[in-house]
Amino acid sequence: MPPAVTRSNRKQLAERSCGLLVLLGVAASAAAPELGDSASYLAIHAPTVALRHVEIIAGTGAAPRADQTLVIVDGRIAAVGPAASTPIPRGALVRDYAGYTVLPGLVGMHDHLFYTASREPQRNSPGGVEPGFIVNEIPYSAPRLYLAAGVTTLRTTGSVEPYTDLKVRSRIESGAMPGPHLDLTAPYLEGPGTPFAQMHELASPEDAGKFVDYWAGAGMSSFKAYMNITGAELAAAAEAAHRHGLRITGHLCSVSWPEAIAAGIDDLEHGPVYTDTEFVAGRRPDKCPEQRKALESWAGKKVSDPEIVQLIRSLVDHHVAVTSTLPVFELIVPDRP
């Protein structure tokens, strides 16, 4: 994936963004014709570029490598080595970046292309929230902002404007607009009772299977179960997704994590304290309890408790990933500055 370049002191986002776009310009100039708005984001127009005297963080856990030269040919890294001894190809454009750091582009595992702009006005309206919360697609600014922050690949993890998402991906891939590589997640697999106006409410496991089949055929590359899905619907959706060679994640509530693992889920969002309701007293199958009760059910739990050890073991044994989304929790920390 394209690397991002940042100032080693990381004082300004603008410096990080500029460096990222420099190298993206190198990659794009060789990979595709310049079309539309993308061309204005390319800072370097050369098939071969050498970045000298940079620090390199490879992303493997190894220590940073100081005073390196990185050579890019036709949009791909061709050589990395000490600046004093790494040969530079004839005709290469040479740029000295002492004091900068080169690192792999970031992979965003939970990055939406929408924002809940109307939630607070609706919540405070005397008329209520009918027909449900509306979230606004931001197809122009979101891809650019993610790219500027160093994200070169992202999973959208749920769609409210699926045809817009498909067009955004197509335009990025054609070079018509700038943006990261997109793993498009289909519209939410949600059941009755959703608070969101733009979400389809599944009627049965058969409906869930047909839903997955349709969006897989439309070009979506992953799926996401949501808070009011039933266990049977989740199992049907997982079976259909796997039949297409695709994966399914979930921000759950009505289905507990152990139930989701048994249903064949591949990934779970936000961590168990926020979304695993298995310990809620009096919990009813396929019903999402109050969030307060779910959070309270985890109070006092320790990683060493037998039931938590078993949950972790089951996740590992079934190869189920967990996407932690730590910034979500930062927003609800009491007395946060």
Residue pairs with C-beta under 8 A, 6 or more apart in sequence:
1 104
1 105
1 107
1 152
1 153
1 181
2 20
2 23
2 24
2 27
2 105
2 152
3 23
3 70
3 77
3 102
3 103
3 104
3 105
4 16
4 19
4 20
4 23
4 102
4 103
4 104
4 105
4 106
4 150
4 152
5 16
5 18
5 19
5 20
5 22
5 23
5 51
5 54
5 97
5 100
5 101
5 102
6 15
6 16
6 19
6 20
6 100
6 101
6 103
6 150
7 15
7 16
7 19
7 99
7 100
7 101
8 55
8 99
8 100
8 101
10 16
13 148
13 149
16 148
16 149
16 150
17 148
17 149
17 150
18 43
19 97
19 100
20 105
20 147
20 148
20 150
20 152
21 41
21 42
21 43
21 147
21 148
22 43
22 44
22 95
23 44
23 51
23 72
23 102
24 41
24 42
24 147
24 152
24 178
25 41
25 42
25 43
25 44
25 45
26 44
26 46
26 49
26 72
26 75
27 72
27 75
27 76
28 34
28 38
28 42
28 75
28 175
29 42
29 44
29 45
29 46
29 47
29 75
30 47
30 73
30 74
30 75
31 74
31 75
32 174
32 175
33 175
34 42
34 175
35 174
35 175
35 176
36 171
36 175
36 176
36 177
37 176
37 177
37 178
38 175
38 176
38 177
38 178
41 178
44 93
44 95
46 92
46 93
47 73
47 74
48 71
48 72
48 73
48 74
48 89
48 91
48 92
48 93
49 71
49 72
49 92
49 93
49 94
49 95
50 69
50 70
50 71
50 72
50 88
50 89
50 92
50 93
50 94
50 95
51 69
51 70
51 71
51 72
51 95
51 97
51 102
52 69
52 83
52 88
52 94
52 95
52 96
52 97
52 98
53 67
53 68
53 69
53 83
53 96
53 97
53 98
54 67
54 68
54 69
54 70
54 97
54 98
54 100
54 101
54 102
55 64
55 65
55 66
55 67
55 68
55 100
55 101
55 102
56 64
56 65
56 68
56 70
56 80
56 101
56 102
56 103
57 64
57 101
57 102
57 103
57 104
58 65
58 103
58 104
59 103
59 104
64 101
67 82
67 83
67 84
68 80
68 81
68 82
68 83
68 86
68 102
69 79
69 80
69 81
69 82
69 83
69 86
69 88
70 77
70 79
70 80
70 102
71 77
71 78
71 79
71 80
71 86
71 88
71 89
71 92
72 78
73 89
78 89
79 86
79 87
80 86
88 94
103 150
105 150
105 151
105 152
105 153
105 180
106 149
106 150
106 151
106 152
106 153
107 151
107 152
107 153
107 154
108 146
108 151
108 153
108 154
108 155
108 180
109 154
109 155
109 157
109 323
110 155
110 157
110 269
110 323
110 325
111 146
111 151
111 154
111 155
111 156
111 157
112 142
112 156
112 157
112 158
113 137
113 138
113 139
113 142
113 143
113 156
113 159
113 161
113 164
113 165
113 168
114 135
114 136
114 137
114 138
114 142
114 160
114 161
115 135
115 136
115 138
116 133
116 135
116 136
117 135
117 136
118 133
118 134
118 135
118 136
119 133
119 135
122 128
122 129
122 133
122 134
123 129
129 195
131 197
132 194
132 195
132 196
132 197
132 198
132 199
133 195
133 196
133 197
134 196
134 197
134 198
135 160
135 196
135 198
137 160
137 161
137 164
139 161
139 164
139 165
139 167
139 168
143 168
143 172
143 177
143 178
143 179
143 180
143 182
144 178
144 179
146 154
146 179
146 180
147 178
147 179
147 180
151 180
152 180
152 181
153 180
153 181
153 183
154 180
154 181
154 182
154 183
155 183
155 185
155 222
156 165
156 182
156 183
156 184
156 185
157 185
157 222
157 224
157 249
157 269
157 323
158 185
158 187
158 188
158 224
158 226
158 251
159 165
159 184
159 185
159 186
159 187
159 188
159 220
160 187
160 188
160 196
160 198
160 199
161 198
162 184
162 186
162 187
162 215
162 218
162 220
165 182
165 184
166 184
166 218
166 219
166 220
168 177
168 179
168 182
169 182
169 184
169 219
171 177
171 179
172 178
172 179
172 180
172 181
172 182
183 221
183 222
184 219
184 220
184 221
184 222
185 220
185 221
185 222
185 223
185 224
185 249
186 211
186 212
186 215
186 216
186 218
186 220
186 222
186 223
186 224
187 199
187 200
187 211
187 215
188 194
188 196
188 199
188 200
188 224
188 225
188 226
189 202
189 208
189 211
189 212
189 223
189 224
189 225
189 226
189 229
189 233
189 234
189 237
189 248
190 196
190 199
190 200
190 201
190 202
190 225
190 226
190 227
190 228
190 229
191 201
191 202
191 226
191 228
191 229
191 230
191 233
191 254
191 286
192 201
192 202
192 228
193 201
193 228
193 288
194 201
194 226
194 227
194 228
199 226
200 211
201 228
202 208
202 211
202 229
202 230
202 233
204 233
205 230
205 232
205 233
205 235
205 236
206 236
207 233
208 229
208 233
208 234
208 236
208 237
208 240
209 236
209 237
209 239
209 240
211 237
212 223
212 237
212 240
212 241
212 244
213 240
213 244
215 223
216 240
216 241
216 244
216 246
220 246
221 246
222 241
222 246
222 247
222 248
222 249
223 237
223 241
223 246
223 247
223 248
223 249
224 248
224 249
224 250
224 251
224 269
225 233
225 234
225 237
225 248
225 249
225 250
225 251
225 252
225 255
225 260
225 265
226 250
226 251
226 252
227 251
227 252
227 253
227 254
227 288
228 253
228 254
228 288
229 237
229 250
229 252
229 254
229 255
230 254
230 255
230 286
231 255
231 259
231 260
231 263
231 285
231 286
234 250
234 255
234 259
234 260
234 263
234 265
235 263
235 264
237 248
238 248
238 263
238 264
238 265
238 266
239 264
241 247
241 248
242 248
242 264
247 266
247 267
248 264
248 265
248 266
248 267
249 265
249 266
249 267
249 268
249 269
249 321
249 323
250 260
250 265
250 267
250 268
250 269
250 275
251 269
251 270
251 275
252 260
252 268
252 275
252 276
252 277
253 275
253 277
253 288
253 289
253 291
253 294
254 277
254 286
254 287
254 288
255 263
255 286
256 276
256 277
256 278
256 283
257 268
257 272
257 275
257 276
257 278
257 311
257 315
258 278
258 311
258 314
259 278
260 268
260 320
261 314
261 315
261 318
261 320
265 320
266 319
266 320
266 321
267 320
267 321
267 322
267 323
268 275
268 276
268 315
268 320
268 321
268 322
268 323
269 275
269 323
269 325
270 323
270 324
270 325
270 328
271 322
271 324
271 325
271 329
272 298
272 311
272 322
273 295
273 298
274 294
274 295
274 328
274 329
275 294
276 294
276 298
276 311
277 283
277 288
277 289
277 294
277 297
279 297
279 298
279 301
279 307
280 289
280 293
280 294
280 297
281 293
281 297
283 289
301 308
302 308
303 309
303 312
314 320
315 322
330 336
